[in-house]
Amino acid sequence: MVRPRRLENEDLLARIAAALEERAETTPWTLADVAPAAGLSPAGLIKRFGSKTGLLRALTRRWVDGIPEKPDGVGDVLDQLSAYVAREFGTGSPAGAVFAISKVTGELGDAELAALLAEGWQKQVNLMRRHLDEIPLRRLENSDSGAVLLLDALHGSLFRAAVNFGPTSPQQTLNTCLELWK
């Protein structure tokens, strides 16, 4: 009897991330919630990742590795920045925003996860700074500070969306910052 081919971790993580992003509930998720999307049992996820924290580490590493180092150089840099912001900070629902926030803040007590988040945020700041450096913004004196402010504002957009408190789309947040800096 031929044994079925095992899914690679990347495939599992992509399925799990998609399932978490599509959740309608805003309650904390469990391994039992994501196991069906992975095609494994909760025990199978533990065997593969060690624990829920191990799975969070793997999901976070996947996110960090997916952040581009620089603008791709294809097309308008503002369009590239807008597409990145929409992809990374856009959510379809308050539950999606809660998941995005949990990705950002989940398990900060775990030193490895906190280090991964810091690495990812630094990569995002570097990418946004490189974009901002290529956009003529007279009133932006320091693109590093501008990139940090933009990242903070985008995270604020996620929090507002999660609680339905004057939700602001990522594009509106980006446009407001750019307008202030023109």
Backbone bond lengths (Angstrom), bond angles and torsions (degrees), N, CA, C in turn:
res aa  C-N    CA-C-N  psi(-1)  N-CA   C-N-CA  omega(-1)  CA-C   N-CA-C  phi
1 M - - - 1.450 - - 1.532 109.40 -
2 V 1.315 116.25 130.38 1.453 121.34 -179.80 1.527 109.22 -82.53
3 R 1.296 114.48 130.59 1.458 120.34 179.80 1.532 109.46 -79.10
4 P 1.338 118.75 137.87 1.454 119.95 178.86 1.533 110.70 -61.59
5 R 1.304 115.33 146.69 1.459 121.11 179.18 1.526 109.96 -65.61
6 R 1.312 115.24 133.16 1.465 120.22 178.63 1.520 109.67 -74.97
7 L 1.306 114.79 140.60 1.460 119.33 175.18 1.521 109.80 -71.91
8 E 1.295 116.19 139.77 1.455 120.89 174.69 1.520 108.79 -72.26
9 N 1.324 116.67 154.55 1.459 120.50 179.96 1.525 111.71 -56.12
10 E 1.318 118.01 -38.06 1.468 120.13 -179.16 1.517 111.11 -61.07
11 D 1.323 116.71 -42.29 1.465 120.57 177.67 1.530 110.96 -63.68
12 L 1.327 116.06 -44.10 1.468 120.25 178.46 1.530 110.60 -61.25
13 L 1.323 115.93 -47.01 1.463 119.88 -178.40 1.521 111.48 -63.70
14 A 1.320 117.80 -38.58 1.468 120.70 177.48 1.525 110.44 -62.98
15 R 1.316 116.78 -42.86 1.468 120.35 178.89 1.525 111.37 -65.10
16 I 1.328 116.15 -43.40 1.463 120.70 -178.80 1.529 110.26 -66.00
17 A 1.332 117.01 -45.08 1.464 120.07 179.06 1.524 110.67 -59.98
18 A 1.326 117.15 -42.80 1.470 120.46 178.97 1.526 110.63 -63.01
19 A 1.322 117.16 -42.01 1.468 120.29 179.42 1.526 110.97 -63.94
20 L 1.323 117.38 -40.08 1.463 120.52 179.47 1.530 111.06 -67.83
21 E 1.316 116.82 -39.14 1.461 120.42 179.92 1.519 112.08 -68.18
22 E 1.329 117.49 -26.69 1.461 121.79 -177.95 1.522 113.40 -92.88
23 R 1.321 117.71 -3.80 1.473 120.01 -178.27 1.516 110.48 -59.37
24 A 1.320 116.05 140.09 1.461 121.64 176.20 1.529 111.05 -90.27
25 E 1.333 116.30 -23.38 1.462 120.40 -177.64 1.528 110.56 -81.16
26 T 1.320 115.28 148.82 1.463 119.76 176.78 1.526 111.36 -103.02
27 T 1.330 116.77 1.98 1.462 120.98 178.19 1.525 109.81 -74.19
28 P 1.338 117.48 157.18 1.468 119.32 177.13 1.531 110.87 -56.98
29 W 1.304 116.56 145.11 1.446 121.36 -178.41 1.527 110.24 -92.35
30 T 1.314 114.66 158.33 1.458 121.85 178.33 1.519 109.32 -122.04
31 L 1.306 115.63 169.38 1.461 119.61 174.95 1.522 110.85 -61.71
32 A 1.333 117.01 -34.57 1.467 120.40 178.05 1.527 111.19 -64.26
33 D 1.337 117.66 -29.42 1.460 120.74 178.56 1.527 112.44 -69.19
34 V 1.332 117.10 -35.45 1.467 119.87 -174.45 1.522 113.40 -100.58
35 A 1.319 117.16 -14.53 1.466 120.13 -177.63 1.529 112.80 -56.47
36 P 1.352 119.68 -43.61 1.469 118.42 -179.86 1.539 112.87 -59.40
37 A 1.317 117.25 -38.30 1.471 120.01 179.06 1.519 110.98 -64.67
38 A 1.322 116.10 -32.93 1.456 120.49 -179.80 1.525 112.00 -80.61
39 G 1.341 115.81 -15.34 1.453 119.18 -176.76 1.522 111.93 75.53
40 L 1.321 115.73 22.35 1.462 121.84 179.16 1.520 109.09 -129.53
41 S 1.290 115.65 166.51 1.462 120.55 171.82 1.525 108.51 -84.20
42 P 1.337 117.97 164.45 1.470 118.76 173.52 1.531 111.45 -54.96
43 A 1.329 116.95 -38.73 1.468 119.94 177.96 1.532 111.10 -63.57
44 G 1.348 116.22 -36.98 1.464 120.05 176.63 1.516 111.97 -63.81
45 L 1.352 116.55 -37.23 1.466 119.81 176.50 1.522 110.79 -66.60
46 I 1.334 115.90 -39.95 1.470 119.19 177.93 1.527 109.83 -64.16
47 K 1.329 116.11 -41.91 1.468 119.31 178.24 1.528 110.88 -60.33
48 R 1.339 116.14 -39.12 1.463 121.11 -176.90 1.531 112.25 -77.26
49 F 1.363 116.73 -42.23 1.465 119.88 -171.87 1.528 114.15 -115.08
50 G 1.320 117.77 -6.32 1.451 120.98 176.36 1.519 114.98 91.29
51 S 1.325 117.03 -37.38 1.470 122.12 -177.36 1.520 108.31 -175.58
52 K 1.323 115.65 175.06 1.466 119.44 174.37 1.521 109.58 -62.13
53 T 1.333 117.20 -39.53 1.473 120.34 177.74 1.521 110.33 -63.25
54 G 1.318 117.44 -38.99 1.466 120.35 176.59 1.518 111.55 -62.64
55 L 1.328 116.06 -38.87 1.464 120.45 176.15 1.523 110.07 -66.07
56 L 1.332 117.56 -42.73 1.469 120.58 177.18 1.521 111.02 -60.33
57 R 1.330 116.41 -40.45 1.472 119.66 177.56 1.523 110.40 -61.26
58 A 1.336 115.96 -44.97 1.470 119.93 -179.63 1.526 111.04 -64.43
59 L 1.336 117.53 -42.09 1.468 120.75 177.44 1.531 110.91 -63.56
60 T 1.323 116.02 -40.57 1.464 120.08 -179.58 1.524 110.44 -68.24
61 R 1.333 118.10 -42.18 1.474 121.25 177.70 1.526 109.53 -60.76
62 R 1.326 117.04 -40.68 1.469 121.55 178.33 1.523 109.69 -60.57
63 W 1.348 116.58 -43.98 1.462 121.21 178.71 1.533 110.49 -62.23
64 V 1.339 116.94 -48.09 1.467 120.75 -179.04 1.522 110.24 -59.55
65 D 1.315 116.85 -46.32 1.468 120.65 -178.47 1.524 112.34 -64.74
66 G 1.334 117.24 -23.83 1.462 120.94 -179.40 1.521 114.77 -84.88
67 I 1.332 117.56 -5.99 1.465 120.21 179.58 1.526 108.24 -79.47
68 P 1.332 117.38 123.03 1.468 119.55 -179.75 1.536 111.40 -63.19
69 E 1.311 115.48 152.49 1.468 120.62 178.44 1.530 111.70 -79.12
70 K 1.345 115.77 -29.18 1.465 120.15 -175.63 1.522 108.64 -156.99
71 P 1.330 116.52 165.80 1.473 118.56 173.99 1.523 109.23 -55.54
72 D 1.325 116.28 147.97 1.468 119.14 -175.05 1.521 113.87 -77.52
73 G 1.322 117.60 -8.10 1.455 120.36 176.29 1.511 114.47 77.28
74 V 1.324 117.13 4.97 1.458 120.72 -179.75 1.518 108.22 -105.88
75 G 1.313 116.75 116.27 1.456 120.51 177.67 1.519 112.52 82.21
76 D 1.301 113.74 -168.62 1.461 122.71 -176.58 1.528 110.90 -70.24
77 V 1.328 117.61 132.37 1.459 121.55 -177.22 1.531 111.68 -64.98
78 L 1.319 118.18 -33.27 1.459 120.74 177.21 1.534 110.48 -66.86
79 D 1.326 116.88 -39.58 1.463 120.26 176.09 1.530 110.79 -63.66
80 Q 1.330 116.56 -39.01 1.463 120.64 178.30 1.533 110.56 -63.74
81 L 1.330 116.28 -45.22 1.463 120.66 179.41 1.527 110.37 -63.73
82 S 1.323 116.71 -43.69 1.467 120.70 178.61 1.525 111.56 -60.43
83 A 1.314 117.01 -42.59 1.468 120.94 179.52 1.524 110.60 -65.38
84 Y 1.322 117.13 -41.46 1.463 120.18 178.70 1.531 110.78 -63.46
85 V 1.328 116.50 -45.96 1.461 121.31 -179.71 1.523 110.33 -61.22
86 A 1.324 117.49 -44.80 1.466 120.73 179.62 1.527 111.00 -62.36
87 R 1.318 116.49 -42.52 1.468 121.12 -177.95 1.531 111.32 -68.45
88 E 1.318 117.08 -43.36 1.461 120.34 -174.39 1.523 114.15 -83.96
89 F 1.317 117.47 -28.95 1.462 119.97 -173.12 1.518 113.77 -118.52
90 G 1.313 117.35 -4.34 1.455 120.48 179.03 1.522 110.83 -79.45
91 T 1.312 115.60 139.95 1.456 120.80 175.68 1.519 107.67 -136.11
92 G 1.299 115.58 152.41 1.456 119.61 -179.32 1.511 113.85 -90.96
93 S 1.338 116.89 -10.11 1.460 119.01 -173.76 1.524 109.86 -161.54
94 P 1.332 116.61 166.44 1.469 118.40 173.35 1.529 111.87 -57.67
95 A 1.331 117.92 -37.04 1.466 120.14 178.52 1.531 110.53 -63.77
96 G 1.325 116.27 -38.65 1.462 119.61 176.34 1.515 111.33 -63.60
97 A 1.333 116.42 -38.26 1.465 120.12 177.45 1.519 110.70 -66.63
98 V 1.338 116.77 -40.18 1.464 119.82 178.26 1.527 109.50 -61.74
99 F 1.341 117.26 -42.09 1.460 119.32 177.82 1.526 110.13 -62.94
100 A 1.336 117.39 -43.80 1.460 120.07 -179.78 1.526 110.58 -61.19
101 I 1.322 116.71 -41.52 1.466 120.03 178.24 1.518 110.03 -65.01
102 S 1.318 116.95 -41.27 1.463 118.80 -179.59 1.529 110.38 -65.51
103 K 1.346 116.74 -31.94 1.459 119.86 174.44 1.519 109.47 -62.74
104 V 1.328 115.53 -39.15 1.457 121.06 -176.05 1.527 111.39 -75.57
105 T 1.322 117.35 -40.28 1.461 119.54 -171.24 1.520 114.83 -113.56
106 G 1.327 116.71 -5.75 1.458 119.54 -174.78 1.511 113.62 -58.69
107 E 1.303 114.08 134.59 1.458 121.72 172.49 1.531 113.36 54.41
108 L 1.334 118.22 42.43 1.464 120.22 179.49 1.520 112.16 -64.03
109 G 1.329 117.68 -15.72 1.453 120.68 176.02 1.516 112.35 -70.44
110 D 1.317 117.64 -17.64 1.456 122.00 177.69 1.529 108.19 -83.91
111 A 1.321 116.79 116.86 1.471 121.29 -174.95 1.527 112.37 -58.56
112 E 1.320 117.25 -39.41 1.466 119.79 -179.33 1.522 111.13 -66.62
113 L 1.342 116.69 -42.30 1.469 119.57 177.98 1.522 110.79 -65.94
114 A 1.320 117.31 -41.55 1.461 120.10 178.81 1.528 110.41 -61.53
115 A 1.321 117.44 -40.61 1.468 120.98 178.45 1.528 110.76 -65.89
116 L 1.337 117.03 -39.46 1.466 120.11 177.81 1.524 110.94 -64.36
117 L 1.344 116.86 -42.14 1.465 119.94 177.67 1.519 110.86 -62.13
118 A 1.335 116.54 -43.89 1.464 119.87 178.84 1.531 110.42 -61.28
119 E 1.321 116.78 -40.97 1.465 120.87 177.41 1.530 111.07 -62.32
120 G 1.331 116.05 -44.69 1.464 120.02 179.77 1.512 112.19 -65.59
121 W 1.324 116.47 -44.33 1.475 119.18 179.19 1.524 110.60 -62.48
122 Q 1.342 117.15 -40.07 1.466 119.06 178.40 1.528 110.57 -63.71
123 K 1.330 116.91 -40.52 1.463 119.63 176.99 1.531 110.47 -62.44
124 Q 1.343 117.17 -40.50 1.462 119.96 178.76 1.528 110.40 -65.04
125 V 1.318 117.58 -43.41 1.464 120.92 178.44 1.524 109.80 -60.66
126 N 1.327 117.26 -45.26 1.467 120.62 179.66 1.526 111.21 -60.79
127 L 1.335 116.49 -43.62 1.464 120.36 179.56 1.528 110.34 -64.03
128 M 1.330 117.05 -46.82 1.468 119.91 -179.74 1.526 110.98 -64.30
129 R 1.331 117.35 -38.81 1.469 120.26 177.43 1.528 110.17 -60.78
130 R 1.316 116.85 -43.60 1.466 119.64 179.78 1.525 111.17 -63.28
131 H 1.320 116.79 -37.79 1.461 119.71 175.14 1.534 109.89 -65.36
132 L 1.326 116.72 -49.94 1.473 120.45 -177.40 1.521 111.80 -60.91
133 D 1.333 117.52 -33.85 1.471 121.39 178.23 1.527 112.04 -61.84
134 E 1.336 116.26 -26.08 1.465 120.31 -177.14 1.524 113.30 -95.38
135 I 1.323 117.41 -3.39 1.464 121.45 179.56 1.522 107.85 -104.47
136 P 1.324 118.46 128.82 1.467 119.20 -179.55 1.538 111.21 -68.92
137 L 1.321 115.54 105.07 1.461 121.98 -178.75 1.537 108.12 -128.13
138 R 1.325 116.17 96.07 1.466 121.85 -175.00 1.528 113.22 -60.92
139 R 1.327 116.56 -36.56 1.455 119.81 -172.46 1.525 113.48 -91.34
140 L 1.312 117.50 -0.06 1.460 120.85 176.63 1.522 107.73 -94.78
141 E 1.325 115.60 103.55 1.457 120.28 -175.99 1.517 112.94 -79.21
142 N 1.336 116.53 -30.45 1.456 119.90 -175.73 1.530 108.29 -135.93
143 S 1.316 116.62 110.12 1.466 119.72 -175.72 1.523 111.98 -69.58
144 D 1.341 118.49 -25.59 1.469 119.48 175.33 1.524 110.15 -64.76
145 S 1.328 116.76 -47.87 1.468 120.76 178.21 1.521 110.55 -64.11
146 G 1.323 117.18 -38.96 1.459 121.12 178.28 1.513 111.75 -62.89
147 A 1.335 117.06 -40.49 1.464 120.69 -179.94 1.530 110.78 -66.52
148 V 1.335 117.01 -40.08 1.473 120.18 177.46 1.526 109.91 -65.21
149 L 1.332 116.67 -43.39 1.469 120.48 178.80 1.535 110.74 -62.04
150 L 1.317 116.86 -42.51 1.465 120.75 178.55 1.529 110.50 -62.70
151 L 1.324 117.78 -44.59 1.459 120.57 177.95 1.530 110.57 -60.60
152 D 1.330 117.00 -44.18 1.471 120.47 177.59 1.530 111.33 -61.02
153 A 1.324 116.76 -43.37 1.467 120.70 -179.74 1.529 110.78 -64.50
154 L 1.318 117.35 -39.54 1.463 120.95 178.82 1.524 111.22 -66.89
155 H 1.327 117.26 -39.52 1.466 119.58 174.71 1.522 110.08 -63.68
156 G 1.334 117.43 -38.38 1.466 120.60 175.96 1.513 111.49 -61.28
157 S 1.321 117.11 -37.56 1.468 121.01 176.99 1.527 110.75 -60.11
158 L 1.328 116.35 -39.66 1.465 119.95 178.31 1.527 110.91 -63.91
159 F 1.320 116.67 -44.21 1.468 119.66 179.48 1.526 110.96 -62.74
160 R 1.324 117.70 -43.38 1.475 120.21 179.66 1.528 110.54 -63.75
161 A 1.323 117.39 -40.38 1.468 120.13 178.66 1.525 110.77 -64.98
162 A 1.328 117.03 -37.21 1.464 120.84 -177.43 1.522 112.30 -63.46
163 V 1.317 116.41 -30.97 1.475 119.23 -177.37 1.528 112.04 -111.92
164 N 1.335 116.47 12.16 1.466 121.57 -179.00 1.531 112.22 53.47
165 F 1.318 116.06 40.03 1.453 121.59 178.06 1.525 108.43 -104.39
166 G 1.305 115.93 91.40 1.459 120.28 -179.93 1.510 112.01 49.87
167 P 1.342 117.03 55.95 1.456 118.07 -177.27 1.527 111.73 -56.46
168 T 1.292 115.07 137.95 1.457 123.19 178.71 1.521 107.45 -121.23
169 S 1.303 117.23 127.92 1.462 118.96 -179.88 1.529 109.34 -67.23
170 P 1.326 116.25 155.32 1.462 119.23 176.24 1.532 111.45 -56.37
171 Q 1.331 116.58 -38.11 1.466 119.62 -180.00 1.525 110.98 -64.42
172 Q 1.337 117.48 -41.10 1.467 120.55 177.59 1.522 110.50 -62.87
173 T 1.336 116.98 -41.07 1.467 121.02 179.08 1.523 109.93 -62.97
174 L 1.322 116.97 -47.14 1.465 121.22 178.29 1.524 110.27 -60.53
175 N 1.341 117.10 -47.86 1.466 120.68 -178.25 1.526 111.61 -61.29
176 T 1.337 117.41 -39.28 1.469 120.63 178.96 1.523 110.29 -62.98
177 C 1.317 117.08 -45.96 1.470 119.97 178.89 1.518 111.07 -61.81
178 L 1.318 116.61 -46.51 1.473 119.95 -178.40 1.531 110.74 -63.18
179 E 1.329 116.76 -39.50 1.460 120.59 179.32 1.530 110.87 -62.73
180 L 1.312 116.46 -39.94 1.467 120.55 178.23 1.520 112.39 -64.87
181 W 1.313 116.37 -30.84 1.455 121.50 -175.73 1.526 113.96 -92.53
182 K 1.338 118.10 -6.16 1.485 119.62 -178.53 1.499 110.98 -68.04
